[in-house]
Amino acid sequence: MYCKLSCLCLPEGAWDYEGNRSIVLEAIDMFGIDRCMFASNFPVDGLRVSYDRMFQDFKRMTGTLSASDRRKLFHDNAARFYRI
């Protein structure tokens, strides 16, 4: 089982960095670094946040992780899951 971290817009309205950060970190803690991957649901996500801001925030949320763990979240885990 993998966890796709995408479409994290909270029901109250616009993209909220701190609210989404807690969701991301909790999901990583629950599923483990090897079973999580970042993604987007654009163009629908664009109703609440720009593509650039969302991914810049994802990078900021995981800034304390090792380069290897970040590579897993942004590339390696998806490549393994989708066999690409």
Biotite code that builds the C-alpha atoms (Angstrom):
import biotite.structure as struc

atoms = struc.array([
    struc.Atom([0.000, 0.000, 0.000], chain_id="A", res_id=1, res_name="MET", atom_name="CA", element="C"),
    struc.Atom([1.235, 3.459, -0.920], chain_id="A", res_id=2, res_name="TYR", atom_name="CA", element="C"),
    struc.Atom([0.040, 6.910, 0.065], chain_id="A", res_id=3, res_name="CYS", atom_name="CA", element="C"),
    struc.Atom([-0.240, 9.517, -2.695], chain_id="A", res_id=4, res_name="LYS", atom_name="CA", element="C"),
    struc.Atom([0.157, 12.942, -1.117], chain_id="A", res_id=5, res_name="LEU", atom_name="CA", element="C"),
    struc.Atom([-1.983, 15.170, -3.310], chain_id="A", res_id=6, res_name="SER", atom_name="CA", element="C"),
    struc.Atom([-5.033, 17.416, -3.275], chain_id="A", res_id=7, res_name="CYS", atom_name="CA", element="C"),
    struc.Atom([-4.409, 18.467, 0.303], chain_id="A", res_id=8, res_name="LEU", atom_name="CA", element="C"),
    struc.Atom([-6.673, 21.494, 0.157], chain_id="A", res_id=9, res_name="CYS", atom_name="CA", element="C"),
    struc.Atom([-8.438, 21.733, 3.454], chain_id="A", res_id=10, res_name="LEU", atom_name="CA", element="C"),
    struc.Atom([-12.248, 22.023, 3.335], chain_id="A", res_id=11, res_name="PRO", atom_name="CA", element="C"),
    struc.Atom([-12.211, 25.481, 4.916], chain_id="A", res_id=12, res_name="GLU", atom_name="CA", element="C"),
    struc.Atom([-10.847, 27.227, 1.835], chain_id="A", res_id=13, res_name="GLY", atom_name="CA", element="C"),
    struc.Atom([-7.535, 28.148, 0.308], chain_id="A", res_id=14, res_name="ALA", atom_name="CA", element="C"),
    struc.Atom([-4.274, 26.212, 0.514], chain_id="A", res_id=15, res_name="TRP", atom_name="CA", element="C"),
    struc.Atom([-2.888, 26.439, 4.045], chain_id="A", res_id=16, res_name="ASP", atom_name="CA", element="C"),
    struc.Atom([0.806, 25.615, 4.467], chain_id="A", res_id=17, res_name="TYR", atom_name="CA", element="C"),
    struc.Atom([0.730, 24.769, 8.181], chain_id="A", res_id=18, res_name="GLU", atom_name="CA", element="C"),
    struc.Atom([-2.466, 22.715, 7.992], chain_id="A", res_id=19, res_name="GLY", atom_name="CA", element="C"),
    struc.Atom([-1.205, 20.740, 5.012], chain_id="A", res_id=20, res_name="ASN", atom_name="CA", element="C"),
    struc.Atom([2.255, 20.363, 6.534], chain_id="A", res_id=21, res_name="ARG", atom_name="CA", element="C"),
    struc.Atom([0.815, 18.529, 9.536], chain_id="A", res_id=22, res_name="SER", atom_name="CA", element="C"),
    struc.Atom([-1.119, 16.191, 7.192], chain_id="A", res_id=23, res_name="ILE", atom_name="CA", element="C"),
    struc.Atom([1.984, 15.463, 5.094], chain_id="A", res_id=24, res_name="VAL", atom_name="CA", element="C"),
    struc.Atom([4.232, 14.763, 8.074], chain_id="A", res_id=25, res_name="LEU", atom_name="CA", element="C"),
    struc.Atom([1.612, 12.598, 9.782], chain_id="A", res_id=26, res_name="GLU", atom_name="CA", element="C"),
    struc.Atom([1.059, 10.563, 6.597], chain_id="A", res_id=27, res_name="ALA", atom_name="CA", element="C"),
    struc.Atom([4.807, 10.038, 6.202], chain_id="A", res_id=28, res_name="ILE", atom_name="CA", element="C"),
    struc.Atom([4.993, 8.959, 9.832], chain_id="A", res_id=29, res_name="ASP", atom_name="CA", element="C"),
    struc.Atom([2.076, 6.536, 9.415], chain_id="A", res_id=30, res_name="MET", atom_name="CA", element="C"),
    struc.Atom([2.988, 5.009, 6.044], chain_id="A", res_id=31, res_name="PHE", atom_name="CA", element="C"),
    struc.Atom([6.768, 5.375, 6.158], chain_id="A", res_id=32, res_name="GLY", atom_name="CA", element="C"),
    struc.Atom([9.057, 7.220, 3.795], chain_id="A", res_id=33, res_name="ILE", atom_name="CA", element="C"),
    struc.Atom([9.220, 4.268, 1.379], chain_id="A", res_id=34, res_name="ASP", atom_name="CA", element="C"),
    struc.Atom([5.449, 4.214, 0.752], chain_id="A", res_id=35, res_name="ARG", atom_name="CA", element="C"),
    struc.Atom([4.625, 7.905, 0.245], chain_id="A", res_id=36, res_name="CYS", atom_name="CA", element="C"),
    struc.Atom([4.853, 9.980, -2.925], chain_id="A", res_id=37, res_name="MET", atom_name="CA", element="C"),
    struc.Atom([4.010, 13.552, -3.828], chain_id="A", res_id=38, res_name="PHE", atom_name="CA", element="C"),
    struc.Atom([1.577, 14.209, -6.663], chain_id="A", res_id=39, res_name="ALA", atom_name="CA", element="C"),
    struc.Atom([-0.936, 16.751, -7.849], chain_id="A", res_id=40, res_name="SER", atom_name="CA", element="C"),
    struc.Atom([-4.481, 16.729, -9.132], chain_id="A", res_id=41, res_name="ASN", atom_name="CA", element="C"),
    struc.Atom([-4.077, 19.599, -11.529], chain_id="A", res_id=42, res_name="PHE", atom_name="CA", element="C"),
    struc.Atom([-5.951, 21.319, -12.975], chain_id="A", res_id=43, res_name="PRO", atom_name="CA", element="C"),
    struc.Atom([-8.469, 20.869, -10.118], chain_id="A", res_id=44, res_name="VAL", atom_name="CA", element="C"),
    struc.Atom([-5.878, 21.766, -7.447], chain_id="A", res_id=45, res_name="ASP", atom_name="CA", element="C"),
    struc.Atom([-5.392, 25.048, -9.306], chain_id="A", res_id=46, res_name="GLY", atom_name="CA", element="C"),
    struc.Atom([-8.673, 26.276, -7.831], chain_id="A", res_id=47, res_name="LEU", atom_name="CA", element="C"),
    struc.Atom([-6.891, 26.678, -4.496], chain_id="A", res_id=48, res_name="ARG", atom_name="CA", element="C"),
    struc.Atom([-3.136, 26.841, -5.108], chain_id="A", res_id=49, res_name="VAL", atom_name="CA", element="C"),
    struc.Atom([-0.705, 27.320, -7.966], chain_id="A", res_id=50, res_name="SER", atom_name="CA", element="C"),
    struc.Atom([1.325, 24.329, -9.121], chain_id="A", res_id=51, res_name="TYR", atom_name="CA", element="C"),
    struc.Atom([4.577, 26.121, -8.325], chain_id="A", res_id=52, res_name="ASP", atom_name="CA", element="C"),
    struc.Atom([3.547, 27.120, -4.806], chain_id="A", res_id=53, res_name="ARG", atom_name="CA", element="C"),
    struc.Atom([2.247, 23.630, -4.003], chain_id="A", res_id=54, res_name="MET", atom_name="CA", element="C"),
    struc.Atom([5.502, 21.926, -4.955], chain_id="A", res_id=55, res_name="PHE", atom_name="CA", element="C"),
    struc.Atom([7.635, 24.639, -3.353], chain_id="A", res_id=56, res_name="GLN", atom_name="CA", element="C"),
    struc.Atom([5.642, 24.072, -0.159], chain_id="A", res_id=57, res_name="ASP", atom_name="CA", element="C"),
    struc.Atom([6.098, 20.286, -0.450], chain_id="A", res_id=58, res_name="PHE", atom_name="CA", element="C"),
    struc.Atom([9.854, 20.891, -0.680], chain_id="A", res_id=59, res_name="LYS", atom_name="CA", element="C"),
    struc.Atom([9.729, 23.223, 2.322], chain_id="A", res_id=60, res_name="ARG", atom_name="CA", element="C"),
    struc.Atom([7.635, 20.762, 4.363], chain_id="A", res_id=61, res_name="MET", atom_name="CA", element="C"),
    struc.Atom([10.274, 18.082, 3.884], chain_id="A", res_id=62, res_name="THR", atom_name="CA", element="C"),
    struc.Atom([13.322, 20.327, 4.166], chain_id="A", res_id=63, res_name="GLY", atom_name="CA", element="C"),
    struc.Atom([14.623, 18.555, 7.263], chain_id="A", res_id=64, res_name="THR", atom_name="CA", element="C"),
    struc.Atom([14.615, 15.115, 5.600], chain_id="A", res_id=65, res_name="LEU", atom_name="CA", element="C"),
    struc.Atom([17.719, 13.671, 3.991], chain_id="A", res_id=66, res_name="SER", atom_name="CA", element="C"),
    struc.Atom([18.300, 14.145, 0.268], chain_id="A", res_id=67, res_name="ALA", atom_name="CA", element="C"),
    struc.Atom([17.717, 10.409, -0.193], chain_id="A", res_id=68, res_name="SER", atom_name="CA", element="C"),
    struc.Atom([14.341, 10.506, 1.572], chain_id="A", res_id=69, res_name="ASP", atom_name="CA", element="C"),
    struc.Atom([13.245, 13.555, -0.427], chain_id="A", res_id=70, res_name="ARG", atom_name="CA", element="C"),
    struc.Atom([14.249, 11.825, -3.663], chain_id="A", res_id=71, res_name="ARG", atom_name="CA", element="C"),
    struc.Atom([12.000, 8.918, -2.630], chain_id="A", res_id=72, res_name="LYS", atom_name="CA", element="C"),
    struc.Atom([9.025, 11.247, -2.061], chain_id="A", res_id=73, res_name="LEU", atom_name="CA", element="C"),
    struc.Atom([9.480, 13.245, -5.267], chain_id="A", res_id=74, res_name="PHE", atom_name="CA", element="C"),
    struc.Atom([10.598, 10.479, -7.640], chain_id="A", res_id=75, res_name="HIS", atom_name="CA", element="C"),
    struc.Atom([11.826, 7.053, -6.573], chain_id="A", res_id=76, res_name="ASP", atom_name="CA", element="C"),
    struc.Atom([8.695, 5.734, -4.847], chain_id="A", res_id=77, res_name="ASN", atom_name="CA", element="C"),
    struc.Atom([6.442, 6.711, -7.770], chain_id="A", res_id=78, res_name="ALA", atom_name="CA", element="C"),
    struc.Atom([8.881, 5.211, -10.279], chain_id="A", res_id=79, res_name="ALA", atom_name="CA", element="C"),
    struc.Atom([8.875, 1.952, -8.317], chain_id="A", res_id=80, res_name="ARG", atom_name="CA", element="C"),
    struc.Atom([5.083, 1.917, -7.823], chain_id="A", res_id=81, res_name="PHE", atom_name="CA", element="C"),
    struc.Atom([4.232, 2.724, -11.453], chain_id="A", res_id=82, res_name="TYR", atom_name="CA", element="C"),
    struc.Atom([7.144, 0.615, -12.748], chain_id="A", res_id=83, res_name="ARG", atom_name="CA", element="C"),
    struc.Atom([8.602, 3.392, -14.855], chain_id="A", res_id=84, res_name="ILE", atom_name="CA", element="C"),
])
